[in-house]
Amino acid sequence: MQLSVIILNYNVRFFLEQCVLSVQKALENIDGEIIVIDNKSSDDSCAMMKELFPNVKLIQNKENLGFPKGNNIGVAQAKGDYICILNPDTVVAEDTFVKILNFVTMRAVEVPNSEIGIVGCKLIDGTGNFLPESKRGVPTPWVAFTKIFGLYKISNVFGKYYAQYLTENQSGKVDILVGAFMVIKRELYNEIRGFDENCFMYSDDIDLSYMALKKGKSNYYFHETTVIHYKGESTIRDEKYMKRFQEAMNFFYSKHFKKSDVFDFFMKIGVFVFSFIKKNQSKEIKRTIDEYIIFSKNSLQLDLNKKETILNDFSEFKNNVDLNIEIIFDTKSFNYKEIIDFMNSNKSKNLTFKNYISNSNYLIGSNNSIDRGEIITLKN
């Protein structure tokens, strides 16, 4: 078997459904399998999986075991030569796995002595904007400091955290990849012993990537396929986030380097500054939608209490920048690659995107990179 796709789920039933639908399409020409591990969700994720995807392997944990252990449980039952660690709040294009596996194969032919570690790809949020965490550098105390205080936005001199020596449209070697999408040989994953189950939140994917580097492997960012990651960097940058980030970095330093008192000092300043900013932020104004544009070859009508314009081809779209437009894609009419390409090409402040999932009759998407996503269930 070529590929095992490992999806760890916790209380995101609708995102999980869409993710599995996209993965099934992407595996049509690949000898692969899907393994879903559920960390004791309280929603109907497991019932949905059993009803809609009875042939997908479902592992139901009796408690929430966290990200590292949950994924390790899934990989332990995988049969593929390669493993893809995939978040449930993602959508892969139909060509994603084919392109990634071809890249790995060709790399081995072109550079026989090249030891490929982990491969990641281009990630966008629900509005089509590139997510910089798709490619990262080793977060030394200084690099982590430039990230927390936003110095990477000022100049590429401070751009090591997000590996800014590569643009989003350049493939190349990077140190660290994000846990939302990682492809790795199962043999290497087991040699590294998988995710460190002692890891704090925010450091598990950093640790796995770094462990691959320590084995003499090269990690790669591959830009030629794009995956939607709806939540993006969804955690609000508040005091709680800062403390968790500090714990994660301290864990990483303690394991691989040494504890940094300098980093601790600057992080304490960061916790205070970001807590102050958070308390003084104005409340976000809720976005109003002036018009829905529905792309459907089936004359799909949704009765959303606003003007609905139905287009059956992407070439018919003309953006009216004076209106806030929500674009709805009928996923029975267009494949995910077409949808992702459209989002990439038409991202705009006045546009948001939702996918219509006919199996369960709902709309799904997110409106910005810090949005945890939106589900609109429709009446039957």
Disulfide bonds with the S-S distance in Angstrom:
none
